[in-house]
Amino acid sequence: MQCVYHPILAVYPQLIADVKKLSAHYGQGKEDSHNMKIYRRLIFLSLVCVLLAGCVGSPIHMTTTYSHLQSVIKKNNENLLSMKFGMSKEETMKLMGPPERSEGYDWGSAWLYRTAMTSGVYGTSDSDFTPIVFDQDGKVIGWGRNFFTEHVKRYEINIKNK
C-alpha cells in the first residue's frame, strides 16, 4: 500500500503538544495571553483540518478515495480468479459483491466491476472495468473486456444475418 504524506499532517504533533499544555494549566488559574494564543491556534488548526478533509478536491479526500478504490480493485481482481462458468447471478453477487455498473441487453446482461484505475480517482473509463456477462437465464457465460466485446459483435452479426 502506498502512503502519501501531506504537509497538514506536520502540524498534528504541535496540536497534541498544545492540548497537553492547555490541560496542564486548566484549573490552576494560569489564564495568560500565552494560553490564549495556544487556544486560538488550536481552534484555527482544527477548523483548517475539518475544512481540508471535507473538500472533495483536497489532498486528504483524494488520498482516502484513492486508498479505498485501490482496495476495491484488489478485492475485485482476487475474486475474479474464483469465477466459474455457469454461476448464477446470486452466486456471482455473493462472490463479487454488487457491481459498480450494470447493463442489460436483448441477449442477457453484464455487470461491471472496477479492476483498474487508468483514468484517475474520478475517471470512469471502460477499460477500468471488467464485465461479467450473463445469458438470458442469468448464468455466467464469460467475463473480461475482450469476451464482452466479442460477444456483442457475434450478437450484432447474428441480428444482421436474420
KOLLOLUM-205805 format. One record per residue (C-alpha): residue in one letter; z, y, x. Coordinates in steps of 0.02 Angstrom, whole numbers, plus 32768, in hexadecimal, padded with zeros to 4 digits. Example, Ala and Ser with C-alpha at 12.3 -4.5 7.8 and 13.67 -1.06 7.14 Angstrom:
<nodes>
a81867F1F8267
s81657FCB82AC
</nodes>
This chain:
<nodes>
m800080008000
q7FD580AC8040
c805D81318041
v802D81E78035
y809D8270807C
h80A683158020
p80F683B58067
i816183CE7FCB
l81BF83317FFC
a81FA8389809B
v826F83F78032
y82C983617FE7
p8348834B8076
q836E8406806D
l838683F67FB1
i840583697FCA
a846283CD804F
d846B84647FDA
v84B183F97F4C
k853783B37FC3
k856784647FFA
l8577849E7F46
s85DE84047F1B
a865484247FAD
h867484D77F74
y867F84B17EBA
g872C84D07E76
q876D85227F16
g874985D77EE1
k86CC85F37F6C
e864686477F02
d85F286B47F85
s854286F37F9B
h85158660800C
n853B85E47F81
m84D5864B7F06
k844086477F7E
i8451858A7F8A
y845E857C7ECE
r83C385E97EB3
r836185857F34
l839684E47EDF
i835985227E35
f82B685647E7F
l829084C27EDB
s82B9845B7E42
l824184C17DD7
v81B884B47E5B
c81CD83F77E63
v81C683E77DA5
l812C84557D99
l80D183FB7E25
a80FA834F7DE3
g80BD837D7D35
c801383C27D68
v7F8483477D53
g7F2B83897DEE
s7FC7838D7E59
p7FD483217EF5
i806E82CC7EAD
h8014829D7E0B
m7F7882677E6B
t7FE181F87EDD
t803D81A27E4E
t7F9B818C7DEB
y7F4381487E86
s7FD080CD7EA8
h7FD080927DF3
l7F1480797DF2
q7F1A801B7E96
s7F9B7FA27E4F
v7F317F897DB1
i7E967F697E1C
k7EF37EEB7E88
k7F397E907DEF
n7E8F7E8A7D99
n7E377E477E34
e7EBD7DC17E4C
n7EB57D8D7D94
l7DF67D827D96
l7E097CF37E13
s7E5C7C8D7D88
m7DD57CAC7D05
k7D7D7C137CBD
f7CE17BFC7C54
g7D067BDA7B9E
m7DAC7C387B9A
s7DD27C887AF2
k7DF27D417ADC
e7EAB7D197AC3
e7EB37CB77B66
t7E577D437BC0
m7ECE7DC57B79
k7F637D5F7BB2
l7F1D7D507C63
m7ECF7DFC7C7A
g7F2D7E6B7C00
p7ED47EE87B91
p7E2C7F277BD1
e7E167FDC7C03
r7D727FDE7BA2
s7D197F6A7B29
e7C677F647AEB
g7C1D7F057A58
y7B6B7EC37A4A
d7B047E5779D4
w7B177DC47A4C
g7BD47DD87A69
s7C437E517AC7
a7C7C7E887B72
w7D297EBB7BAC
l7D2D7F2A7C45
y7DB97F297CC5
r7DCB7FA57D54
t7DB47F487DF8
a7D857FD77E6E
m7D9A80927E83
t7CF880CE7ED1
s7CEF816C7E69
g7DA081AD7E83
v7E3E81AD7E1B
y7DEF81F97D80
g7D4281AE7D97
t7CFE81307D1D
s7C6480EE7D76
d7C24804B7D2C
s7C2C7FFE7DDA
d7CEA80127DD5
f7CF67F977D45
t7CDA7EDB7D3A
p7C9E7E9E7C91
i7CD97DFB7C44
v7C517DC27BCC
f7C757D657B29
d7BF97D107AB4
q7BFE7D2779F7
d7C847CA079E9
g7CF87D027A5D
k7CE77C8A7AF1
v7CCE7CC37BA6
i7C1C7CA47BDF
g7C2A7D027C85
w7C6E7D987CDF
g7C397E177D60
r7BC17EAA7D60
n7B297E417D96
f7B497DBD7D10
f7B5B7E437C8B
t7ABC7E9D7CBE
e7A567DFC7CC3
h7A9D7DC27C1C
v7A6C7E677BC8
k79BC7E5C7C14
r79A77DA87BD5
y79DF7DDC7B27
e79667E717B25
i78D67E017B5E
n78FE7D837AD5
i78FE7E0C7A52
k78567E527A8F
n78077DA47A8D
k783B7D8379D8
</nodes>
